[in-house]
Amino acid sequence: MAVVKANAYGHGLTQVAQALPGADSFAVARLEEGIALRQAGIRQPIVLLEGVFTPAQLAAAIAHGFELVVHEPSQLALLEACDTNARSILWLKVDTGMNRLGFRPEAFAVALTRLRALQPAPHEIRVLTHLACADERESAMTREQVARFDALIESQTSERGPRLVTSISNSAGALGWPEARGDWVRPGLALYGASPFAGEPASNFWLRPVMTMETTVIGLRRVLQAKRWVMAAPGWQLVTAASPSWRRAMAMVCCGACRTARRSRSRQHAACSSDVCRWI
Ligand SMILES: Cc1ncc(COP(=O)(O)O)c(C=O)c1O
């Protein structure tokens, strides 16, 4: 399931989807993104990660054949009031510890029972969860989330027949936590060639950035003494002019918000005319 929400992380929604004819499905956040993909001729399954919130949105989603994430009681009520569910694939989202979207584990069984009782019955019901910190290699939280998820799936499987189809992992989960893969993985970041793990370059995972960013130098400054040069966002380095590997000039470039730029510069270098410079 290729995650192309948020304009494919800025890479262009339809261009990315069209460049991935082998994707088994696409995941977007909102109905409008799904419709844009259909209008661009994308025929693979499309999952709406936020689901829908009004009867009109539900009708449009079903008409376009979208798969819906259900993470809120109000969405259950919406489906219960609808008579065209038969064509839909529903993904019940369980919050195993991220504390963002999804039913708490203790509410999972009731939510699943309500989905199973829908008339007409949906085409299929699947289950997903989202990992809070799979990008931390030793995260106890990830182990706990996976254990909670497996226990929920197990409890429903033994009591009620065939095993539910599942999805757990984002990029970090898929690359770093084999036990967390489930039936469907949902890579976003990795699709675009970025490593989800701090300090581990994308090339460790055979990933290559799919976008080259070009910009202009809008200011140049000679650096005479050690200084803190950049905004104090976590992870930014304190770089000293005294460091011998440094060319003692700093160029200012236009490249968007600092966090976005930091996240995407997988090799931490930029080409500047014929020179290679480090990002700071
Ligand atoms: C539910 C869900 N699954 C998967 C992803 C993809 O995550 P990543 O870009 O870390 O691979 C996201 C992105 O935020 C998401 O919200």
The ligand as a Tripos MOL2 file, in Angstrom:
@<TRIPOS>MOLECULE
LIG
   16    16     1     0     0
SMALL
NO_CHARGES

@<TRIPOS>ATOM
      1 C1         -1.7100    5.5290    8.8650 C.3       1 LIG1
      2 C2         -0.3960    5.7590    8.1770 C.ar      1 LIG1
      3 N1          0.2440    4.7080    7.6420 N.ar      1 LIG1
      4 C3          1.4360    4.8490    7.0040 C.ar      1 LIG1
      5 C4          2.0490    6.0920    6.9130 C.ar      1 LIG1
      6 C5          3.3920    6.1890    6.2410 C.3       1 LIG1
      7 O1          4.3840    6.5100    7.1860 O.3       1 LIG1
      8 P1          5.9390    6.6640    6.7510 P.3       1 LIG1
      9 O2          6.0060    7.8650    5.8800 O.co2     1 LIG1
     10 O3          6.6430    6.8600    8.0430 O.co2     1 LIG1
     11 O4          6.3150    5.4250    6.0350 O.co2     1 LIG1
     12 C6          1.4280    7.2020    7.4800 C.ar      1 LIG1
     13 C7          2.0750    8.5060    7.4270 C.2       1 LIG1
     14 O5          1.9480    9.3670    8.2380 O.2       1 LIG1
     15 C8          0.1690    7.0340    8.1280 C.ar      1 LIG1
     16 O6         -0.4770    8.0660    8.6950 O.3       1 LIG1
@<TRIPOS>BOND
     1     1     2 1
     2     2     3 ar
     3     2    15 ar
     4     3     4 ar
     5     4     5 ar
     6     5     6 1
     7     5    12 ar
     8     6     7 1
     9     7     8 1
    10     8     9 2
    11     8    10 1
    12     8    11 1
    13    12    13 1
    14    12    15 ar
    15    13    14 2
    16    15    16 1
@<TRIPOS>SUBSTRUCTURE
     1 LIG1         1 GROUP 0 **** ****
